[in-house]
Each structure stands twice: as C-alpha cells, then as structure tokens.
Amino acid sequence: MTLRPSRRAVLSAAAVLLTGCSEVPSQGPVKRADGPRAAARESIDVAPHPPADGASIDLVVGGFLQAMASVRDDYRVARSYLTSDIADRWDPHAKVTIYDATNHKPASTVATAALQAPVVGQIDSRGHYHPTSSQTLNHDFGMAQESGQWRISRPPEGVLISQYTFQRSWSTIPIYFLTEAADRLVPDVIHLPSAAADPDAALRAMTAGVPEPLDAVLRTALPDGVTVTGTTSVDAVGVVTVPLSASAAQLSPSQRRLLASQVTWTLNGFAAISRIRFTAGGSLLSLPEAAEDQSVSADLYAEFIPFPATHSPTVVAVIKGQMGRVAASGHNFRIMPGALGRGATTNNSVAEVASTQFTMPMISPRSPGAIWHAVSADRRSLLTWQEGSEDIQVLATGVNLRRPQVLGDHSIMTFSDTDPTLIVVGSDGARMSTVVDLGGCRVTSFSVAPDAVRVALVLERGKTRALGIGLLSRQEGAVHLSHITDIPLSSSDVNLSIITDVAWLSQTRLCVLGRAIDAGVTTPYEIVVDGSGATSMGQLTATSMAAVVALPTEMGTEAVVLCEDGTLLLHEESFRWRQILQGVNAVAVTT
C-alpha cells in the first residue's frame, strides 16, 4: 500500500531525505507531512536469495545480513542461512539493532565469523526507537557445518540492520492518542519496515495502548472491551472499513467521536485511504457528523490537532534592545511604538521576546495593541507589555531567564538558573506552582510542542550540551515537567555531539542547531522526535547559528535562524534560506 503525507503536519522537503526519497521538490513552500513515510522509488529494494551451494563463510554471513532486511514470509530467506535446529527457534521480532556498517564488515577465519560495529539504536517489539550512545555490537555467528554447507548456529537476538538500510527502507508512522482532557491528539512514533507498514500494523500499534512514558499524560479512546476484530478492507473509492467488536455499538456518540478521531488521524497518512468507516459486530456503526455511508475523514476532527490557522506568521526581532516587526519580504524592520519599542532605553531594553502559539489580537486605531512577553536585558525579569503602552509589567523574576514561550492557553513559560528552575505564569498573570527534576542539569534553551505535551530541552551537563524530551502536564494546580529522556544524536550519521538550540517543526519533528566538535560551525538539522533520524537543513554560512524559532501552522512552518553575527535567515524550502535582516539581537515568531 502506498503511503502519503497527512494534511496536518510540518516537514521541510529536506526531511524527505531521511527515507531516501529521490523526488525532492526544487521549488515551492514548506510542506506538511507527518504521516507514514515510506521509501521512495530509489529506496533499497531488498530481494534476498538463499545461500548458494558451497557458499563460503563470508557469503553466508553477508547473505544473512542482507536477508534480515526483508520481512517477507516471516524472514523466510534469512532463516535459510541458519542451522535447521535454530531456524524455527530464532525470533526476528524480539528487537532490531541498527549498526553503523561504514568501514565495519564481518571478520572471518576458516571456521568463524563475527561482526563488531558501533550501535546506532534499537527498535523494540512495539516499533519504538531507542537511540544509543557509545555502545558496540560484538556478535559471533557461531558458524557450523550442516550437510557439508556453512550455516549460522548463533543468530542475533532479533535482527541486525545497517543504519543505511534503516534510513532507506523503513517507515516512520505516527500513532495518535488523546490527552487526559480529550481535547487534543498527540502522536507517538513507531518504525516499521516499509513492506510491513500498512493500516493494520498502525491499528495494532494503536490498540496496544499508550506506551511508557506517554501513558502518564495520554490515554486511548478505545474503551476496555472494544477491540479490532479483523483486518481492514479498502473499497474501490478508497473507503476503508475498520471492524470493531459488537460492544462498540454500546458506545455513546461522544465516545464514538473520540474513537473515530483517533483512528482517522492514525490512518490518515495512507494514500489508498480517502475516508474511514467502522463496523460493530459486522453492522455499520453510526458516527456523529458522518456521511450517508457512515464514513468520516480526518478533516472532521481538525480541532484535535491544535495548529493555528494563518498564512503569514509574524517575525519579531530585537535590534539594539528595541522590538519590531520584520516585513515578510525582509530587509524592512518596523520598530513598535511604546516602552519596549521606540521608547526602549538601557533600563528597559529587551534581551529575548516570546514566540507564541495562538493568534495575536489585530491592531487597529479602535483596539489596543498586541500583548507581548519578553525577558529584560539583564535577564532577570519576565515582562508583559501592551504594544504602544509606556507601562511594563514584571510577571516573574529569576537569574539568566531563557527565551520564553507563550502556549495555546496563553500561559507563559521560561526557565531560570535559580530555584525553581521552571517558571510558568498563567493567562491571569499569576505565578503557577511547578514541579521539575532536571537531575542537576541546566536548561539553556527549550521549545514546547504544538500540542503542549512534549517539551524539547537543551540540557547542559558540565561542558556538554545535549537534547532531551520531557512531558508537560498539570496536576492538582501545579505544572509538572517529568519523564525527561535524553535523545543522544552523537551516534547519528551527522554526529551531533553539541546541541545549542531547538524548535518544533511539527508534532514529531524538530529543528536543532548543533555541531560535531567544539571548533565546528553550528548549523540546523531536522530530526525525528525520538532521535531516529537527522538530516542537514543546509550549510548556511561560515558563521555559527545562535538561535532558531519556528511556528507550525495549518499552512506550513515558519522557521527562522539567527546567526551569531546578527544575520536573520528565513527558511524557504529544502536547503534554502534567505537573508531577511541584519544586526538582530533576538528573534521570535508568532501568528
């Protein structure tokens, strides 16, 4: 089954390279694509052959490594390289170990063969990727003679695939679950061989339930007792039928709507599917808002994917402490009126300005100016200011406050080097209680995902800076940042050992600024949220990048990078960035 990008997700054309796509557009805007990503026509077409009669140890081991990339008939060809007593006992589904095959080939003698290579990551039995750091694969294949032929008696636990094979012939699939409040859908990411990436596999992953640690903040719309009872079927016009147990007929209209939203968004990325309907015990299940044939589409549940609707996000820059807007065409900086704009002085200038995830109020002679949030020049005060006003309000204080972010509920978030390290101010201006354990790390930069569930963090440990992903929740009146997981990128093919800034491009993809060595130039890379892939977004200039901000919207993503020399660059497509301003000290983007 062919896969297609979903309508609501943000991905620059450069990220298509992660799966080896050959058809990268040469023109056009940033496109949306958070759906399943399949290998394109130039991807690896694995058609392994069984071992030839009299094959040497090298050929047997090499053939086995190639055959493990093919899932056909439950790894039938790969099993043919094993001794007869082991072939049926080997469990290729236990896990997948991804290794760096560059300059790392099996070593053999007259009777043995072994593979030693750096481990890049592992995929567990549910399809979740776990990046690794500083691990090495050491596997002895246990060569044995069987009927005069060399065979492998000691296969690995699960399968081994090279990083190249993983990038070219595996698909990344978003599986959606609901927040506890059932007001948003948040994707979990799994990985499957492209040949096995179909709607049934996606549904199996969804019905398996919310994985750890996401189960702390998400839930499934599939109630206990309601199950998927068979495989899906697609008719001639692309309507897929999802068979549910008879108990689904007892669901309330609101329960049916939540279930339909979760399933349709999970299946929305498959190209052969145009609409979805459900059966309960073999009979059509009626759904709120459904068509006459009881089919629905993801567009009916667009409110569960909380991207703002805007064609032209606003880029805000700070030059010499003064806030102003950058014209869409660039090279035009309009300083705002008021205390943090034209009226800014040494005493009230701005070091950072907050990006926002909601629509700013329109400015007209009859309405007040937009409300902006910023960090003072000394980085000790979190400020709120109405454009045009001479009054500035201090919302919170701290030490070395980070670039703030305004969330969809109008709360403002930042970090400080003092306790508590996490500062959240509600839409009413009141400071909220926070609970966070950073394990002794400092947060030097952060970005909240569009769904406000995940937070990407640049964590400083001593002299190193790395990427972490945490979960944001609100419990008993307090904001909790928990389950912070390291996402090591040093073992990726781009070897990002040092991360300096991060911004979300979609619900499952980020832009990170990073470099491999201290003396290197910091440039932007697009990565999958679990660290399973990274690709360069272009070498922009000889000057390192200092900051990146981005705003995913229904129409695409506005991404801007600030260079250390004050040059402001706007991401246009693929590897292309356009200079829009110079002399900039800080930048933000808002609807």
N, C-alpha and C positions, 0 to 999 in steps of 0.2 A: 504494500500500500504506500502510495506517495504521501509525503508529509509536506505541510505548508506552514508558513509563519501565521501566528494568530494575529488578530486585528489590534489587540491591546498589549503592546509591549514595546520596549525601546531597544534597538540594537543598531549600531552603526554598521555599514557594509563591511567594515574591516573585520568584524567578529565572525563573519561567514567563513573566514579562513580557518577558524578553529576546527571545522569539519571538512576542510579541504575543498570548499566549493570553488568551481572554476569560473562561474558566471558572476563575477563581481562587477556591479554597475560602474560605469565610468562617469556617470553624471546623475544628478538628482539629489533630493534631500535625504536626511537620515530616515531610515525606515523602521517600522515596528516589526518585531519578530521574537516573541517569547515562546512560540510554540515548539513542538518537537523539531530538532534539527537533524536532518539526515545527510549522509554523504552524498555528494553530487556525482555527476557522470564520470568525473575523473578520480573518484574515490577508489580505494582498493577494492577490487572485485576478487574476493578470495574463493578460489575453486581448487581446493587442495586435492592431491592424489594420494592414494595409499602407497605404502612402501614398495619399491620395486624389488624384484627377486635379486638377492645377493647384495642389497644396498649396504653401503659402509656405515659405520657408526655415525660419521659426520652427516651423511644423507638422512639417516633415520632421525637423528635429533633435530636437524634442520627442518625436515618434513613435519615432524611433530609440532615444532614451534609454529610453523605456518598453519597447520591444520587446526590448532587451537583458536585461530581467528574465525573459524567457520562453525556456526551453531547448527548446521543442517543435520537433521535426523539425530538430534541429541549428541552431537560431536562424533558421529559415526566414523568419519575418516580419522580423526585424532585417536580414537580408541584402537584403530587397526595398527597403530605403532606400539601398542602396549602388549605385554605378555598376556596370554589367554586368561590366566587366573586373576589378573589385575584389571583387565579391560572393563568388565562389568561392575567392578567394585569402585572404580575411580569416580569421584563426584565432581564434575566440572562446574557445578553450580554453587559450590561452597563459597567461593570468592574469586575475585580477579586481581591478580598482581600485575601492575603496569611497571615496566622497567625501561631504562634508557639503553637502547641497543646500540647507540652510537659508539663505535670502537669497542663494543663488548659482545663478543661472539662466544659460543660454546667452545671449550677446550677439550680435546680428546686425546686418548692414548690408544694402544692396541685393544684395550678391553674396557675403557671407562670414558665417560663424558660428563662434564659439569659446566654450569653457567654461573658466572659471577658478574653482577652488574648492579648499578645504583637503582634503588626502588623509587619510583616517582609517586606512586599512590596505590591504593587498593579500593576495590569496589566490593561491598558486602553482598550478601544473598538477596537483599531487597533493592539493590541497584544504587546505593548511596556511595558516593566517592569520599574517600578519606585520604587527604594529602599526607605525605610522609616527609620527613627531613632526616638526612644523614643515616638512612638505612641501606643495607646492601643485601642483595639476593645471593645466596650461596646454595646452589642445588646440584646434587649428584643424581643423575638419571638412572643409576643402577642398571647398566647395560647387561643384558643376558642373552644367551643363545637359545633359540627355540626352533626346533626342526631345521637347524642349520642357518637360521636367519637372526640377525641382531634385532632385539626388541627392548623396550624400556620397561623395567620392573618397578621403578620408583618414580611415578609421575608426581608433579607438584600438588599441593593442596589447592583445589580449584584449577584455574587456568592461568597461564602466563601470556601476556601480550605486550608488544613494544609500545612505547609512547607514540610512535608514528602511526601504528595501526589503530590505537585508541582515538587519536585525533581525526583519522581519516574514515573510519568505518564504524564508529559508534555514534548514537544519537543521544542528545540531552533532552529530556522530557519533563515539563513542569506538571506536577500533580497538585491540584488545588484542594485546600481545606479552609474551613471557616474560623474566624476569630471567635473567642468566647462569647462576644456580644452578637455574633452572627450578622455583623454589618459589613464585613469585608472578606474577600477571598485572598489567601496568601499561598503562593506556590512553594512546594517542596520540589527539589530537583533530583531526578534519578537518571541513570545512564544504562542504556541497553545496546547490544549490537544492532545495527540498523536493520538487519534482516529480521530481527525479532521485535522491533519497535512498532507495535500496532495498537489499535484501540483496546483490544482485550488485555494486552500487557499493561496499558495505562490504567484500566479499570481494576486489574488485580492489585496494582500498587496502591490505588486509592482505597479499595476495600480492605486492604491490610491494616488500615488505620494510620493515625498520625504518628510518625516516628519520633523517637527521642532526639534532641531535647524539645522539639517543637510542640510535643504534646503538653508542655507546660503552659502554652499560650494559645494553642489552636485545638479545634475539635472537628469531627466529621459530621456531615449532615445525614449519614447513613445510620438510622437507628438500629439498636440491637434487634435481631430477629428478621431484619430485612437484608436479603442477600442478592447478589447477582447469580442467577441460576444457570447460565449457559454462556455461549459466545454471542457476540454481536453479529448482526447481519445488515448489509447495506443494499438498498434497492437501486433501481436504475437511475434515479434522480438524486442520489446521494443522501437519502434519509436513513440514518442508522437506527436500529431498534435495539434497545438495551433491555434484556429480560430480567425482571426482578421477581422475587418470591411473592406468593399470593398475599402475604402480610402487608405488602406495600399499599394495598388498597385501603388499609385502615389508617393511613397517614392523613393528617389534616391538610387543608390547602396550603397553609404556611409551611408545613414540613415538606410537602411536595415541591414547593417553590425553591426552598433551600437546597433540597437534594438535586433538583434539576439544574440549579445554578452551578453547583459544584461539579456535576458530571459534564455539563456542556462546556464549561471552561477547560476541564481536563481533556476533553476530546476535541476541542475547537481547532487544534493545530493540525489535524489530519486532513489532507487535501481532498480525499474522496468523500468526506462528510460535509454536507451542507446544512442539515438540520438533524435533530435528535428526538426520538420519542421513546416511551417506556411501556412495557407491559408488566402486569401484576398477575402472576399465575397464568399467563398466556393471554389475558384480556388487556386491551388498551387501557392505560392509566391516564385519566383526565388530569390536566395541569392548568393552573391559572395562567391566563394570557396566551394559551396555546392556539395554534391554527386549528382548522376543522379536523385535520387528521391527527390532532393532538401532538404535533411536532413543535419543537421550540428551537431557538438558536441562542448563542451566547449574547447577542446584542440585547435580548430581553432582560439580561441581568448585568447590564453595563455598570449599574451603580455599585456593584460589589468590587469592581476594580477601580480604586479611587484616584484616577489621574485627572488633573484639571483640564478643562476644555479651553484651549487657547491656541491661536495661530501664531501669535507673536509675543513670546515671553519678553520680559523687560530685563535688560542687563544693567545693573547698577555698579558704578565704580566709585572709588575714593581716590582723589588726587589732591595731594598736599592737605590731607585731613578733611576735605570737603566732599560731600556726597553729591552725585549727579547721575543722570541717565545717559546711556550710550545709545545713539541712534542705530537703528537696525542696519543701516548701510555702513556704520562705523565712521571713525575719524570725526565724530561730532559729539562733544561732551557738553551736556546742558546741566549746569550746576543748579541744584534745587534751592528754592528760597527758604530762608529761615535759619535757625541756630546751627544746624549741622550741615547746612549747605553754604550759601554765600556768607552767612554770619559766623562760620566756624573760625575759632581762634586757637591759639596754643592751649588755652584752658579747656576748650570743649570740642577738640577735633576728634576724628574717628579713626580707629585702627582697623576695625572689621565691621562689616554690615551683614545682617542675616539674610540668607536665602529663605524663601517661603514656599509652601506647598498649597496655598489657597489663593483665590482671586482677590487681588487688591482692590479697594474701592476706587471708582472712577473719580478723577479730579476735574472739577468744573467750578466756575465762579459761584455756583449755588451750593456746592457741597464742600466739606472740609477736605484737606489734603490727605493723602495716604498715610497710614501709620507705619513707621519704620522702627526696626530694632537694631541696635549696634553695640559695639564694645568701644569704650573710650580709648583714647590714645595711650594712656598708661596701663591699659588692660586690667583695670581694677573695678570697672563699673559696667554693668549691663544696662543699657539705656533704651528708653522708648521715646519716640518723638513723632509728632504730627507735622508732616511736611508743611512748611510755611510758618510754623509757630516759632516763637523765640523761647519757648519753655521746653526743658528737657527733664524727663523723669528718670530717676535711678530705680531700677527694679530689683537689683541684687548686686552684691559686691563680692570680690574674690581676688585672687592673685593670678596673673597671667591667664586671663579668661580667653577661651578659644572662640573661633568664629562660630557665632550662634546659628541656630536654625529654627524657623517657625513652622510648626506642624499644622496638619489639616484642622485640628481643633483649636487653633490659634494660641496654643501654649508655646512657650519659648524655651529652648534647651541649649545649654552650654556646659562646659567643664572648666574647673578651676584647679590650680595646684594646691589649694587648701581644702581641708575637710569641711563639709562633704565635697567630694570631687565632682559630683553631678549636681547641676543646678537646673531646676525646672520651675518656670513661672507660668501659672495658669492664665487663661484668657481674661480673668478678672484682675490680673496684676498681682495676685497673692502668690507667695513662695510656697511650693509644694514640698512635702517630705519625700526624700529619695533614699533608696537602698541600693548600694552597689559595692561589689568587692572586686577590685582591679588586681588583686594579688601582688601589690607592690609596684605595679606599672603606672606610668603617667600616660594620659591621653593627650597626644599632641594635635590630633585632628579627628573629626568624626563626620558621619553623614547618616541621616535617618532614611530608611527605605520609604518609598511612596506609600506602602501600606502601614507604616508606623509600627511594625512588629520587629523588624531587624534593624540593628544599628551597626554600621561598619566603623571600626575604630583603628586608628593608627596608634599602636602601643609602643611606648619607649621603655626598654629594659636596659639599664646601663647605657652603653653606647650604641645599642641596636634599636632599630625601629621595624616593627612587623605589623601585619594586618590581622585584625581579629573581628569576629562577628558575634554580637550579643543580641539578646532578646529583650524587648521592652514591653512591660506590662504595668497595669495599675491595679493594685490590690489594697483594700482597706484604706483608701485615701492616700496611699503612697505610690510613687513611681519606682518601679523595680527595673534595674538593668542586671540581667543574670545570664547564666549559661554562656559565658564568653568563651568562644572557641578560637584557637589560633588557626590561621589559614596560611601555612608556610608556602611561599612561592619560590623559594631558593632552588627547589628541585624541578621547577618547571623549565620548559625549553628556553625561556627567556631569562631564567636565573635572576629573579628579583629579590636580592638579598636585603635591600634597603628600601622601605616604603616611606614616603613623605606626606602624601595626601590621598584622599579618596572621595568619590562622589558616585551616587547611584545613577545608572543609565536606564534601568528598568527594575522590575521586581526581582530579577535573577541575575543581573549583570552590573558590574561596576567599572568605573574608570579609576585606575590607581596611577599615581605618579611614583616612579621607582627607578632604581638603577642596580647594577650588579655589584659595583665596588664603590668604595668611598670617593675615589677620584673620578668616577664616571659622571656623565651628564644625566640628570633626571628627566625622563620622558614619559608620556602617557601610554598605558596599556589597558586593554579591555580584558576583564577576567570574568569567569563564571563564579557565582557567589560561593560555591564550595571549593574553589581553587582548582577545579579540574581542567581548566584551560586558560591560557593567556596569549594575547596577540598584540603586537605593537600597533598603536594608532598613529604612527608616523614619527619620524625624526624631525622635530620642528625647527630647531635652531641649535647653535653651539652653546647657547645659554640654558642653564637648567631651569626646569619648571618649578615654580614656587607654590602654586595653588591651583586647584581645579574645582569648579562648581558646575552642577548640571541640574536640569529640571525635566523629568519625564512628564509628558502631557499626552492627551489623546492623539495629537497630531504628530508627535515625534519628540525628540530630545534636544534641548538647548544646552550645549556643553561649551564652557569657556575655560581657557587656561591662562594663568598669569605667570609670566616669566620673571626670573629674578631681576632682570634689567628693567622691569616695568612695562614690558610689551604685553598687550592683551590680544589673545588669539581666539577666534570663534571656529568651532568645529563645523565643517560644512558637509563632508562626506568622506568615507573611507579614510585615506591617509591625509586628506587635505584640510589644512587650517588656514584661516585668513586673518591677517593682522587688522585689528579694528581700532586700536588706540595705543598710545604710549604714555609713559610717565605715571602709570597706575600703581597705587599702593595696596589696594584691596579690591575684591570684586564679589558680587552676589548676583543671583538670578531669581526672578520671581514671575508669577503670572501677570 
